[in-house]
């Protein structure tokens, strides 16, 4: 879908008009040029502007064909996320009618709460449209239907000169649409196709398209480098593992300390020898959501164009399958990690931390990161603690925690800080012949997993861990995130990278 600014009247088939509850006339009168037939339309008596309420009006033959009123709810309850959801619902309604050219008058955004940050509202509105038409239909052999039809154009109608900030907001939102779409497609993809090799191909495509640097390690390189914890996870799988390292280095920043991101990439998690129950195992294709989100982030970095994010960024994506076989790691095995610490495997289904611990060590050996953030569908315990819509945030640095929380709150991604208790380390050492156990008691499982990872981070290194096991995937979707993959965390990570450009 093309999204562009349009000075003056639009050539659209439908105008989307978001309206706060009981304020229809205020928003209609803000339109420039005015739409005279709309002011006195009898159907307005049936429209209150409640949240999720839509009303499609048809104009006289001589006027613009259609106006879709999209309810935002009460002014006191409004947030930018409400606008995005309303725009998603609106574009779905219009797509079902096979309309190809849509328009949004930007003058109405200046009437909304938070209009002093109008570019934030513009970003949310564009994202709502771009993500509202997302659907994963790649493997369906079916003719195009009203439900799968996609509009071609969204015109952003300007009644004044477009500002540099508005152009930046459009640039960011369109980049996010591309990145989130890629991430969702990868996470939704079937595990027989989305393998570690497939993720390597996706990374190579991004590197070639946007001039990123890509390093890929297969089993031999991983063995030579001593990433034995990583290799232990993949031993039972027929599909080879890959460690993918993508680097975004704008001109002149090659010697700057990088922002290092790490994403768990288990393309299918059977649990290994500690086999998961059969019920729901088909969803374990989503255990690569961390790596998929980082690939989507790099797609957004590239789509934003030169100068979009002036920050050196490295993404480490350990990709593997966790499968049972005669070669698989066993409960009771002891492995020597890249750091030199030894780990006893108590549960082969606690595999994500084994991938990440070696990569945390490697990232600190290869360079001196400014900050490290990992993102992973790491523990079911985090879902039990926070539910399916909230991710856990763990960190060794309060300033880093505060910054990530503020950014997530601003873009509507729900994060909640959880503790890492250093004195609980004995729970990961008791009755073991190794330095650490990869799994402790069930109680506090998400906190213990974060504590395990912390053992592989230098004390002076600012580090955060995002456990996205809950919100990475939705059983029942919402307007901007239909059932399936959400690409949760991508917006916060991009906002963090943009924020780092100014620090």
Secondary structure, DSSP 8 states (H G I E B T S, - for coil): -EEEEEESS---SEEEEEE-TT-HHHHHHT-SS--HHHHT-GGGGG----TT-EEEEE--TTS-SEEEEEE---GGG--HHHHHHHHHHHHHHHHTTT--EEEEEGGGGGGSTTGGGHHHHHHHHHHHHHHHT----TT------TTT---SEEEEEESS---HHHHHHHHHHHHHHHHHHHHHHHHHS-TTTS-HHHHHHHHHHHHHHHT-EEEEE-HHHHHHHT-HHHHHHHTT-SS--EEEEEEE--TT-TTS--EEEEE-EEEEE--TTS---STTGGGGGGGGHHHHHHHHHHHHHHHT-TTS--S-EEEEEEEEEE--STTS--TT-EEE-TTS-EEE-S-TT--HHHHHHHHHHHHHHHS--SEEEEEE---HHHHHHH-TT-EEEEES-HHHHHHHHHHHHHHT--EEE----GGGGGGGTTT-SSSEES---STTHHHHHHHHHHTTS-TTS-EEEEE-TTTTEESS-BTTB-SEE--TTHHHHHHHHHHHHT-
